Amino acid sequence: MEKSTFGIRLSKILQEKGVTRKALAIDANISEQSIGNYINEKRKPDCDIISQIAIALNVSSDYLLGLSEVPTRNETIQGIHQKTGLWEDSIAALMTEVVCKDYELCDFISYLVVNSRTSQLIAAIKSMNQFIDDPKSATLYVEGKDYHTDMKSLFKMVVIDLFFEIIDGYTAGPGERVIGYKEGKDNG
């Protein structure tokens, strides 16, 4: 029998947060044996117990039940994740930048999102995966010399080259913001 989402996620959160069953039992005011039963699918918790566990672990009950992919109880972060698919840590980092009025990361991510070459970078990274264990080699002719390399290294060079092509246009300086980037337009 496959474990339910609740048991899997409860176990995962305990491990990620470094919380023992005993500590959770104390914080949630339930027995350690009950927690083991929930994780091992011997019992199903009722709504009050789910709520107590969620509060004790500072996660949403929706996450524990498999209704949300984001553990946070912060509804703003949950909403942003649902609309954008961004990871919880990414959203929190971007929100912190906005609060601190330091927009460097926000600007850089915005720049990458609107840059037409970013999709080429993503495609190159995805295609690279198929060459990770490929023993085939390639010969590159650069400035009159032959260079022998394996496919993995060759694709790394392509990805790095594409990345630097993309960020070459990123010109935000200290205290400056790149807003509404359009290729060929000076936004610095």
GIGISUL-V190882 format. One record per backbone hydrogen bond with DSSP energy under -1.0 kcal/mol. CO is the residue of the C=O (numbers start at 1). NH is the residue of the N-H. Records with the same first field share a line. If there is no record, write none. Layout:
CO = NH, NH
//
This chain:
4 = 8
5 = 9
6 = 10
7 = 11
8 = 12
9 = 13
10 = 14
11 = 15
12 = 16
13 = 17
14 = 19
20 = 24
21 = 25
22 = 26
23 = 27
24 = 28
25 = 30
31 = 35
32 = 36
33 = 37
34 = 38
35 = 39
36 = 40
37 = 42, 43
46 = 50
47 = 51
48 = 52
49 = 53
50 = 54
51 = 55
52 = 56
53 = 57
54 = 59
60 = 64
61 = 65
62 = 67, 68
63 = 66
71 = 60
74 = 78
75 = 79
76 = 80
77 = 81
78 = 82
79 = 83
80 = 84
81 = 85
87 = 91
88 = 92
89 = 93
90 = 94
91 = 95
92 = 96
93 = 97
94 = 98
95 = 99
96 = 100
97 = 102
103 = 107
104 = 108
105 = 109
106 = 110
107 = 111
108 = 112
109 = 113
110 = 114
111 = 115
115 = 118
117 = 121
118 = 122
119 = 123
120 = 124
121 = 125
122 = 126
123 = 127
124 = 128
125 = 129
128 = 131
131 = 134
136 = 151
138 = 149
140 = 147
142 = 145
145 = 142
147 = 140
149 = 138
150 = 154
151 = 155
152 = 156
153 = 157
154 = 158
155 = 159
156 = 160
157 = 161
158 = 162
159 = 163
160 = 164
161 = 165
162 = 166
163 = 167
164 = 168
167 = 170
173 = 176
182 = 185
//
